[in-house]
């Protein structure tokens, strides 16, 4: 199923890419301040963050929202 989503700025991006780009931009400490979840505070890693965010829709929505707010200008 190959559906186009031209109005979705996250279309084609993996959750791993989203996390890595946010960490590159903010660092783990500042990312944890912006999105208050333990996987960003206590021994953070991309792997543990992926595991948590895939199981926790509200936290994933916050991370994706931060990504869009931070990098939306790159998609226009």
OpenMM code with the backbone's topology and positions (N, CA, C; nanometers):
from openmm import Vec3, app, unit

residues = "UNK UNK UNK UNK UNK UNK UNK UNK UNK UNK UNK UNK UNK UNK UNK UNK UNK UNK UNK UNK UNK UNK UNK UNK UNK UNK UNK UNK UNK UNK UNK UNK UNK UNK UNK UNK UNK UNK UNK UNK UNK UNK UNK UNK UNK UNK UNK UNK UNK UNK UNK UNK UNK UNK UNK UNK UNK UNK UNK UNK UNK UNK UNK UNK UNK UNK UNK UNK UNK UNK UNK UNK UNK UNK UNK UNK".split()
positions = [
    Vec3(0.0841, -0.1177, 0.0000),
    Vec3(0.0000, 0.0000, 0.0000),
    Vec3(0.0885, 0.1239, 0.0000),
    Vec3(0.0903, 0.1953, -0.1057),
    Vec3(0.1747, 0.3135, -0.1202),
    Vec3(0.0856, 0.4362, -0.1349),
    Vec3(0.0499, 0.4989, -0.0248),
    Vec3(-0.0357, 0.6165, -0.0290),
    Vec3(0.0479, 0.7414, -0.0090),
    Vec3(0.0162, 0.8441, -0.0821),
    Vec3(0.0877, 0.9714, -0.0709),
    Vec3(0.0267, 1.0543, 0.0415),
    Vec3(0.1097, 1.1221, 0.1153),
    Vec3(0.0660, 1.2093, 0.2237),
    Vec3(0.1394, 1.3431, 0.2104),
    Vec3(0.1022, 1.4236, 0.1114),
    Vec3(0.1781, 1.5462, 0.0859),
    Vec3(0.1710, 1.6495, 0.1979),
    Vec3(0.0688, 1.6435, 0.2816),
    Vec3(0.0544, 1.7423, 0.3891),
    Vec3(0.1083, 1.6930, 0.5229),
    Vec3(0.1696, 1.5774, 0.5252),
    Vec3(0.2250, 1.5220, 0.6480),
    Vec3(0.3764, 1.5417, 0.6480),
    Vec3(0.4268, 1.6350, 0.7298),
    Vec3(0.5718, 1.6608, 0.7291),
    Vec3(0.6548, 1.5434, 0.7815),
    Vec3(0.5922, 1.4468, 0.8484),
    Vec3(0.6658, 1.3313, 0.8994),
    Vec3(0.6621, 1.2130, 0.8027),
    Vec3(0.5892, 1.2265, 0.6936),
    Vec3(0.5794, 1.1161, 0.5976),
    Vec3(0.7178, 1.0808, 0.5432),
    Vec3(0.7502, 0.9532, 0.5505),
    Vec3(0.8788, 0.9073, 0.4997),
    Vec3(0.9914, 0.9109, 0.6009),
    Vec3(0.9659, 0.9659, 0.7189),
    Vec3(1.0686, 0.9720, 0.8234),
    Vec3(1.0450, 0.8603, 0.9245),
    Vec3(1.1509, 0.7968, 0.9657),
    Vec3(1.1377, 0.6952, 1.0695),
    Vec3(1.1432, 0.7629, 1.2060),
    Vec3(1.0884, 0.6953, 1.3051),
    Vec3(1.0953, 0.7466, 1.4416),
    Vec3(1.2409, 0.7566, 1.4863),
    Vec3(1.3232, 0.6645, 1.4421),
    Vec3(1.4662, 0.6688, 1.4760),
    Vec3(1.5305, 0.7966, 1.4218),
    Vec3(1.4974, 0.8337, 1.2987),
    Vec3(1.5515, 0.9575, 1.2392),
    Vec3(1.5055, 1.0790, 1.3202),
    Vec3(1.3788, 1.0798, 1.3591),
    Vec3(1.3240, 1.1914, 1.4373),
    Vec3(1.4022, 1.2071, 1.5679),
    Vec3(1.4221, 1.0975, 1.6391),
    Vec3(1.4952, 1.1026, 1.7668),
    Vec3(1.6394, 1.1472, 1.7449),
    Vec3(1.7062, 1.0878, 1.6478),
    Vec3(1.8465, 1.1224, 1.6231),
    Vec3(1.8629, 1.2696, 1.5867),
    Vec3(1.7724, 1.3214, 1.5064),
    Vec3(1.7831, 1.4622, 1.4663),
    Vec3(1.7580, 1.5543, 1.5853),
    Vec3(1.6600, 1.5196, 1.6698),
    Vec3(1.6344, 1.6005, 1.7894),
    Vec3(1.7524, 1.5963, 1.8855),
    Vec3(1.8130, 1.4798, 1.9029),
    Vec3(1.9295, 1.4674, 1.9916),
    Vec3(2.0465, 1.5475, 1.9356),
    Vec3(2.0665, 1.5426, 1.8046),
    Vec3(2.1738, 1.6219, 1.7430),
    Vec3(2.1505, 1.7712, 1.7641),
    Vec3(2.0255, 1.8119, 1.7575),
    Vec3(1.9919, 1.9541, 1.7692),
    Vec3(1.9940, 2.0027, 1.9149),
    Vec3(1.9317, 1.9267, 2.0048),
    Vec3(1.9167, 1.9703, 2.1441),
    Vec3(2.0149, 1.9044, 2.2414),
    Vec3(2.0553, 1.7814, 2.2153),
    Vec3(2.1288, 1.7030, 2.3145),
    Vec3(2.0278, 1.6376, 2.4081),
    Vec3(2.0694, 1.5333, 2.4768),
    Vec3(1.9764, 1.4597, 2.5635),
    Vec3(1.9228, 1.5462, 2.6770),
    Vec3(2.0066, 1.6283, 2.7392),
    Vec3(1.9619, 1.7081, 2.8539),
    Vec3(1.8536, 1.8071, 2.8162),
    Vec3(1.8754, 1.8820, 2.7112),
    Vec3(1.7754, 1.9811, 2.6698),
    Vec3(1.6516, 1.9141, 2.6116),
    Vec3(1.6697, 1.8008, 2.5475),
    Vec3(1.5546, 1.7264, 2.4965),
    Vec3(1.4681, 1.6785, 2.6127),
    Vec3(1.5303, 1.6325, 2.7199),
    Vec3(1.4564, 1.5884, 2.8385),
    Vec3(1.3826, 1.7046, 2.9050),
    Vec3(1.4373, 1.8246, 2.8961),
    Vec3(1.3680, 1.9415, 2.9501),
    Vec3(1.2454, 1.9763, 2.8667),
    Vec3(1.2544, 1.9576, 2.7377),
    Vec3(1.1435, 1.9912, 2.6479),
    Vec3(1.0346, 1.8841, 2.6472),
    Vec3(1.0747, 1.7578, 2.6551),
    Vec3(0.9800, 1.6461, 2.6607),
    Vec3(1.0153, 1.5668, 2.7853),
    Vec3(0.9331, 1.5800, 2.8873),
    Vec3(0.9625, 1.5260, 3.0192),
    Vec3(0.9270, 1.3769, 3.0268),
    Vec3(1.0160, 1.2945, 2.9730),
    Vec3(0.9983, 1.1494, 2.9825),
    Vec3(1.1307, 1.0874, 3.0267),
    Vec3(1.1204, 0.9812, 3.1063),
    Vec3(1.2392, 0.9213, 3.1675),
    Vec3(1.3388, 0.8649, 3.0672),
    Vec3(1.2925, 0.8176, 2.9524),
    Vec3(1.3885, 0.7587, 2.8581),
    Vec3(1.4840, 0.8635, 2.8014),
    Vec3(1.4527, 0.9913, 2.8187),
    Vec3(1.5447, 1.0980, 2.7789),
    Vec3(1.6303, 1.1450, 2.8966),
    Vec3(1.5931, 1.1090, 3.0178),
    Vec3(1.6630, 1.1564, 3.1382),
    Vec3(1.7595, 1.0538, 3.1960),
    Vec3(1.7138, 0.9321, 3.2096),
    Vec3(1.7888, 0.8298, 3.2810),
    Vec3(1.8559, 0.7348, 3.1827),
    Vec3(1.9870, 0.7454, 3.1697),
    Vec3(2.0660, 0.6616, 3.0800),
    Vec3(2.0060, 0.6580, 2.9391),
    Vec3(1.9950, 0.7746, 2.8742),
    Vec3(1.9263, 0.7819, 2.7461),
    Vec3(2.0022, 0.7146, 2.6316),
    Vec3(1.9253, 0.6544, 2.5443),
    Vec3(1.9812, 0.5984, 2.4210),
    Vec3(1.8698, 0.5988, 2.3167),
    Vec3(1.9083, 0.5929, 2.1923),
    Vec3(1.8095, 0.5890, 2.0849),
    Vec3(1.7279, 0.4611, 2.0975),
    Vec3(1.7936, 0.3496, 2.1270),
    Vec3(1.7249, 0.2208, 2.1364),
    Vec3(1.6180, 0.2212, 2.2454),
    Vec3(1.6513, 0.2690, 2.3647),
    Vec3(1.5524, 0.2702, 2.4729),
    Vec3(1.4399, 0.3691, 2.4432),
    Vec3(1.4732, 0.4794, 2.3775),
    Vec3(1.3714, 0.5775, 2.3413),
    Vec3(1.2751, 0.5203, 2.2390),
    Vec3(1.3279, 0.4503, 2.1396),
    Vec3(1.2420, 0.3877, 2.0393),
    Vec3(1.1459, 0.2890, 2.1039),
    Vec3(1.1970, 0.2071, 2.1934),
    Vec3(1.1141, 0.1062, 2.2599),
    Vec3(1.0000, 0.1731, 2.3365),
    Vec3(1.0310, 0.2777, 2.4119),
    Vec3(0.9297, 0.3466, 2.4906),
    Vec3(0.8296, 0.4199, 2.4016),
    Vec3(0.8784, 0.4940, 2.3050),
    Vec3(0.7898, 0.5761, 2.2216),
    Vec3(0.6985, 0.4916, 2.1339),
    Vec3(0.7426, 0.3758, 2.0926),
    Vec3(0.6572, 0.2876, 2.0120),
    Vec3(0.5416, 0.2307, 2.0934),
    Vec3(0.5589, 0.2209, 2.2255),
    Vec3(0.4538, 0.1672, 2.3120),
    Vec3(0.3687, 0.2748, 2.3766),
    Vec3(0.4081, 0.4023, 2.3645),
    Vec3(0.3432, 0.5105, 2.4388),
    Vec3(0.3009, 0.6221, 2.3430),
    Vec3(0.1770, 0.6140, 2.2939),
    Vec3(0.1320, 0.7101, 2.1918),
    Vec3(0.1390, 0.8572, 2.2338),
    Vec3(0.1077, 0.8891, 2.3594),
    Vec3(0.1088, 1.0304, 2.4003),
    Vec3(0.2511, 1.0867, 2.3982),
    Vec3(0.3487, 1.0051, 2.4377),
    Vec3(0.4878, 1.0512, 2.4383),
    Vec3(0.5394, 1.0648, 2.2948),
    Vec3(0.5021, 0.9707, 2.2094),
    Vec3(0.5427, 0.9792, 2.0689),
    Vec3(0.4846, 1.1048, 2.0046),
    Vec3(0.3598, 1.1370, 2.0368),
    Vec3(0.2966, 1.2575, 1.9825),
    Vec3(0.3719, 1.3825, 2.0269),
    Vec3(0.4166, 1.3857, 2.1520),
    Vec3(0.4936, 1.5016, 2.2005),
    Vec3(0.6274, 1.5144, 2.1277),
    Vec3(0.6948, 1.4030, 2.1073),
    Vec3(0.8246, 1.4051, 2.0384),
    Vec3(0.8058, 1.4474, 1.8927),
    Vec3(0.7054, 1.3918, 1.8272),
    Vec3(0.6801, 1.4295, 1.6879),
    Vec3(0.6385, 1.5762, 1.6774),
    Vec3(0.5614, 1.6245, 1.7759),
    Vec3(0.5238, 1.7653, 1.7776),
    Vec3(0.6444, 1.8565, 1.7929),
    Vec3(0.7367, 1.8184, 1.8807),
    Vec3(0.8590, 1.8962, 1.8979),
    Vec3(0.9411, 1.8946, 1.7691),
    Vec3(0.9481, 1.7801, 1.7046),
    Vec3(1.0218, 1.7712, 1.5781),
    Vec3(0.9626, 1.8670, 1.4750),
    Vec3(0.8305, 1.8650, 1.4625),
    Vec3(0.7659, 1.9528, 1.3643),
    Vec3(0.7841, 2.0997, 1.4004),
    Vec3(0.7741, 2.1319, 1.5294),
    Vec3(0.7930, 2.2717, 1.5717),
    Vec3(0.9364, 2.3178, 1.5479),
    Vec3(1.0306, 2.2291, 1.5643),
    Vec3(1.1725, 2.2633, 1.5502),
    Vec3(1.2154, 2.2699, 1.4036),
    Vec3(1.1687, 2.1753, 1.3242),
    Vec3(1.2190, 2.1634, 1.1880),
    Vec3(1.1135, 2.1894, 1.0806),
    Vec3(0.9980, 2.2438, 1.1155),
    Vec3(0.8907, 2.2647, 1.0176),
    Vec3(0.9360, 2.3532, 0.9033),
    Vec3(1.0197, 2.4498, 0.9318),
    Vec3(1.0656, 2.5415, 0.8264),
    Vec3(1.1446, 2.4669, 0.7184),
    Vec3(1.2033, 2.3528, 0.7544),
    Vec3(1.2789, 2.2722, 0.6572),
    Vec3(1.1865, 2.2022, 0.5577),
    Vec3(1.0583, 2.1914, 0.5911),
    Vec3(0.9643, 2.1159, 0.5076),
    Vec3(0.8794, 2.2048, 0.4200),
    Vec3(0.8937, 2.3362, 0.4303),
    Vec3(0.8093, 2.4273, 0.3514),
    Vec3(0.8730, 2.4582, 0.2201),
] * unit.nanometer
topology = app.Topology()
chain = topology.addChain("A")
for resn in residues:
    res = topology.addResidue(resn, chain)
    for name in ("N", "CA", "C"):
        topology.addAtom(name, app.Element.getBySymbol(name[0]), res)
